[in-house]
Every structure is written in C-alpha cells, then in structure tokens.
Amino acid sequence: METKNVYQMVTDRIIAQMEKGIIPWRKPWHGILGTRTSDECAVSYESGRPYSLLNQFLLGEAGEYATFNQIKARGGMIRNGEKCRMVVFYTQITKEDETRTDADGNPKVVSIPVLRYYNVWNINQCDGLEPRWNGGKQPEEPKAEPLEAAEAIVAGYMASDNHPALHIKISDRAFYRPSTDEVVVPQMEQYNDLAEYYSTMFHELSHSTGHQSRLNRRGITDLAAFGSETYSREELVAEMVAAMLVSQAGIPAERAFRNSVAYLRSWVRALKSDNKMIVWAAGRAEAAAKYILGIKEEK
C-alpha cells in the first residue's frame, strides 16, 4: 500500500472521532509517560510496552493488543464479529537517488522512512487469553496534589541542563520567543482556573523544546507565518503536549481546553488539508513531553 494512503487512513480515523465530538489528544494518555500498565494505556500483549501516542489515538482505549498470529500462538480466539484496529509504524526502504551521485558517478542509495500499518485486537475481544500486564502492581505511593505535581514538572524542566528562560509576570499574552529562547506566561492570578494557567504554561514550554539546541523542530527553527501549514503543525504539537502534561499532573482538565464546535471544525479542516499533520504532530508531541519530563527516548 502506498505511504500516502496510510497517512490518509490515519487522518480519516482521527477525523471520524473529532466529528463525533471526541478530541483524541485530550484523553489522559499519561501511561506512555512512564507508567506501563494496561489499565492506563494501550500496550503490546507480547512485550507490555506502551504504544506510541499516535497509536494510542488510533486504538482509542487502554488494554492489551495483539495481532491475529500472536493471539493464535497463545491459544486465543477472536470472537465472531469483533473488528480489528490499526497500528502504524515506520520502516526504512532504500532506493537510488538519481539527483545525487557518488565519486564514480553512480546514483547514491538513500534510506527513506515509509509509514506502514498492521491490525490488532484488544484481548477483551478474544476468548482464551488472560491479561499479562495489569497485575502484580506494587502499592502506589501517595500522589502529589495537582498544584505540587504541575509545579514539579515546570521546576524539573527549568533545572535541566538546557532550558529556556521563563518569565511569569503580569502580561496580556503568553508566548515563546525563539530568538531569545524565552517563555513568557501571565501570572496565575490572571487566570480564572488553575487548569487554564498550567495548560498555557505547558503549551508555551512545549514550543521551547523545538529550539535548535533541543529537539530542533521545524515550526520553531523556521519562521512560520500565522495560519501556515508549519504554524498549524507546531500549534498542534503544543496542544498535545499541554494535554499530556495537564493529565500527568492530575489536574482536572475539563475547563482547561476549548471544546467548541468552531474549535473542532478548525482542526478538522486543517487535518483534511494536510493528511500528514496528525502523524507528524503526534510523534513530535510525545518527544517534547518526554523532553520536558526528562524521560530518555527508547531506541
């Protein structure tokens, strides 16, 4: 299947959720930011590893997922009428680049990432399989209060070796300025709700991770005009990161984000005009959230 069709399949599934009033990145996907239990996020039945943020969107609910062959090999059976779900991944293909030649004049061989997919089922759609990754959990330590947890996220990032300047002051706007590598956020007292303050804070901090000295993300390193494709992609990254970190801190987020019909429609239009946007943004958002939290990316 052509790569562009896989991108379209992903985009169509996300749009279908949004047209039902569901914003996939607003769900509490905190499981992929450290906790690895199948009651908090979608994990592989074989390895117990959480799926990527994008695949969390596509799978739609927590649980343990396996392919047809994995289910069969473990003695399970998919119940009649159960529908599969899609999981995507990148693979590398090599091809000759006619525009580039080596010292002998031969076309250079380049490696190109290609988006592929496979089908999985939640084990609750099967007979003969028992959960493998939600049992035997150690007693949880008392969780910090949301305010304390949110402040710890900010403080942790600000204490890292490479962080932006952060100014919390009386202001009529919040922003990240790449040229000076500084974040400005209005004081907490200027907000009507704690969740609004921290979602704004995390949104702007996420932009700072795109600095060339950090994750070097296009949209921050390039000058992006308001409303452009690059600008929209970067804003979607920041939206996703804010949602993930608000959830990570345990802040009730019902009032933190806009859920208006106009808001939903604006993103649906953007996704329809750029079928690679959701794939690009989800990958960058997961990396940005982990960067802020100091979680090393697994190889």
Rosetta blueprint (number, residue, H / E / L):
1 M L
2 E L
3 T H
4 K H
5 N H
6 V H
7 Y H
8 Q H
9 M H
10 V H
11 T H
12 D H
13 R H
14 I H
15 I H
16 A H
17 Q H
18 M H
19 E L
20 K L
21 G L
22 I L
23 I L
24 P H
25 W H
26 R H
27 K L
28 P L
29 W L
30 H H
31 G H
32 I H
33 L H
34 G L
35 T L
36 R L
37 T L
38 S L
39 D L
40 E L
41 C L
42 A E
43 V E
44 S E
45 Y L
46 E L
47 S L
48 G L
49 R L
50 P E
51 Y L
52 S L
53 L H
54 L H
55 N H
56 Q H
57 F H
58 L H
59 L H
60 G L
61 E L
62 A L
63 G E
64 E E
65 Y E
66 A E
67 T L
68 F H
69 N H
70 Q H
71 I H
72 K H
73 A H
74 R L
75 G L
76 G L
77 M E
78 I E
79 R L
80 N L
81 G L
82 E L
83 K L
84 C L
85 R E
86 M E
87 V E
88 V E
89 F E
90 Y E
91 T E
92 Q E
93 I E
94 T E
95 K E
96 E E
97 D E
98 E E
99 T E
100 R E
101 T E
102 D L
103 A L
104 D L
105 G L
106 N L
107 P E
108 K E
109 V E
110 V E
111 S E
112 I E
113 P E
114 V E
115 L E
116 R E
117 Y E
118 Y E
119 N E
120 V E
121 W E
122 N E
123 I H
124 N H
125 Q H
126 C E
127 D E
128 G L
129 L L
130 E L
131 P L
132 R L
133 W L
134 N L
135 G L
136 G L
137 K L
138 Q L
139 P L
140 E L
141 E L
142 P L
143 K L
144 A L
145 E L
146 P H
147 L H
148 E H
149 A H
150 A H
151 E H
152 A H
153 I H
154 V H
155 A H
156 G H
157 Y H
158 M H
159 A L
160 S L
161 D L
162 N L
163 H L
164 P L
165 A E
166 L E
167 H E
168 I E
169 K E
170 I L
171 S L
172 D L
173 R L
174 A L
175 F E
176 Y E
177 R E
178 P L
179 S L
180 T L
181 D L
182 E E
183 V E
184 V E
185 V E
186 P E
187 Q L
188 M H
189 E H
190 Q H
191 Y L
192 N L
193 D L
194 L H
195 A H
196 E H
197 Y H
198 Y H
199 S H
200 T H
201 M H
202 F H
203 H H
204 E H
205 L H
206 S H
207 H H
208 S H
209 T L
210 G L
211 H L
212 Q L
213 S L
214 R L
215 L L
216 N L
217 R L
218 R L
219 G L
220 I L
221 T L
222 D L
223 L L
224 A L
225 A L
226 F L
227 G L
228 S L
229 E H
230 T H
231 Y H
232 S H
233 R H
234 E H
235 E H
236 L H
237 V H
238 A H
239 E H
240 M H
241 V H
242 A H
243 A H
244 M H
245 L H
246 V H
247 S H
248 Q H
249 A H
250 G L
251 I L
252 P L
253 A L
254 E L
255 R L
256 A L
257 F L
258 R L
259 N L
260 S L
261 V H
262 A H
263 Y H
264 L H
265 R H
266 S H
267 W H
268 V H
269 R H
270 A H
271 L H
272 K H
273 S H
274 D L
275 N L
276 K L
277 M H
278 I H
279 V H
280 W H
281 A H
282 A H
283 G H
284 R H
285 A H
286 E H
287 A H
288 A H
289 A H
290 K H
291 Y H
292 I H
293 L H
294 G L
295 I L
296 K L
297 E L
298 E L
299 K L
